[in-house]
Amino acid sequence: MESLLSGFVGALIATILSIFYLYLSEQARLRAEVMLEVVGYFDDIYTRLQMLHVDKDSGYTGKKKGLTDQEYRIASRTLKDLLNTSKVGVRLAIIYGEGHFTGTFNFLKSSCLEATEILWSATPQNWDEKNSQIIILFKEKIDPVRKNLERDLINGTRFLPIVKTFFQRWRWWTSCF
């Protein structure tokens, strides 16, 4: 009887540990996917902003433009679509919850939108001013925040942050009862 009870306790502990391990490994996988999606999302925005910025600078400073008018419109439309989508931010909020990551994501997205609006409002007459605003915006806001978000997302895929989130959710769930 004693060995039966000890076998049952051992099986129960093994089941709990395997469920915990499955949770941790699934969270690590999901967080890695979201991290790559967020990084790719901002890479796409950054690339298009840079392409449009270089093209406007070339056109307004008398150099040869790199894009045709149709290519410029397509890049602008794609950039607008990227900035208007909420899919990536929602997925980030689902995996990490609404907090630091979501706030940083939204700040970075709105900063990219601000840079885009400055770029789109630029004319040959105000290019020097708008160009300076865009460069300062990238140097002081977008680039540092983007770098920090990437680093934080990478760290979020590690063991300890996942365990911490597990216990926070566990406390919340047990407080409901």
N, C-alpha and C positions, 0 to 999 in steps of 0.2 A: 504494500500500500504506500509505503514511504517513497519507494522508487517511482511509483506512478505519479505521486504528487510532485516530486522533484522533476520528473520528465515534463509534466504539464507546465510547471513554472518556467522551465528552460524553454519550452516551445513558445510560451507567452512572451518571454523576454526577446527571443529571436524574432518573433513576429513584429513586435513593437520596433525593434532595431531595424528590421528590414523595411518597414513602412517609413521610418524616419530617413533611412538611406535613400529610398526611392524618392521621397519628397525633396531631399537635398540635391540629388542628381538631376531631377526634373527641373527644379528651380534654376540650377546652374545652366542647364541647356537653354531654358526659356530666356534667362537674363543675357546669355551670350547672343542669342538670336536678336533680341531687342537692341542690345548694344550695337551689333553690326547694322541693324536697320536704321538706328538713329544716326550713327556715324555716316552711313551711306547717304542718308537723307540730307544731312548738312554738307556732305561732300558735293552732292548734286547742286544744291543751292549755291554753294561757294564757287563751284566751277562756272556755273551760268552767270553769276554776278561778275566774276572776274572777266569772263569772255565779253560780256556787254560793256563793262567798264573800259577794258582795253580798246574795244571797237570805238566807243564814244570818244575816248581820249585821242585815238588816232585820227578820227574824223574832225575833231575840233581843234587839233593842233597842226593840221595840215599834212599829216602823214597818210600813208595808204591804209584805207580801212581793210580790216581782215574779214569782215562778214558782208554778205550781200544784204540788201534790205529784207529779202524773204528769210534768210537765215537769222537775222536780228529779230524779226517778228516771231519766228518759231521759238527761239531761245527765250524771248520775253514771255511768250505765252506759257512755255514750260515752267519758267520761273514763277509766274503768277499761279499756275496750278499747284506747284509744290508748296508755295506759301499759303495757299488757301485750304490745303488738305489738313485734316485733323487725325487721320488714321494712325500715323506714327506716334503722335502725342498720346492718343487714347491707349494704344497698345503699351506704351511706356507706363502710363498711369495704372493699367490693369496689373502689370507685373510688379511694379515697385510701389504702387499706392500713390496717392496724391501727397506730395511733399517736396523735398529738396529737388529731386530729379525732374519732376514735372514743372516746378517753378523755374528752374534753370533752363529747361527745354523751351518753355514759353517765352522767357526773356530773350533767349538767343534767336528764336523764331521772329519775335517782334523787332529785334535789332536788325535782322536781315531784311525784314519788310521795310524798316526805316531806310536802310541803305538803298534798297530797290526804289523806293519812292523818291529819294534824293536823285538817284541816277536818272530815273524817268523824267524828272522835272528839269533836268539840266538842258541848257541851251548853249550855243556858242558864246553868247554874251556873258553868262554867269558860270561858265565851266570851271574857271580857276577856283571860285568859291565852293562850288558843289564838289569838285574833285577833292579839295582839302577836307571837306566835311566827311566824305566817304572814307578817305584814308584814315582820318582820326577815329571814325566810328569803328573801323576794322582794328586799328592798332590798340584802342583803349577798351573796347567792349567785346566785339565779336571774337577776335582771335584768342584772347585770354580765357573767355568764358567757354568757348568751344573746346579748348585744350583741357580745361578743368573738368568739363562734362565728360569728355572721353575718358580721362583718367578715373573719375568717380565711377563711371559705368564699368570700366574694366575691374576696378576694385570690388564693385558690387557683385561680380560673378564668383567671387572667392567664398570659401567655406564660412568664415566668421560672420560676414554680413548676412548671409543666408540664414544661418542659425539664429542670429539676433532677430531677424524678421519673423522667423518661425515662432520664437518665444513671445514676441510682441503680439502676433496674431493669436497665439494660444491663450495669452492673458486676456485679450479682448473677447475671444470666443467663450472662455470659461466665465467671464464676468457677465455674460448674457444670461447665464443660468442661475 
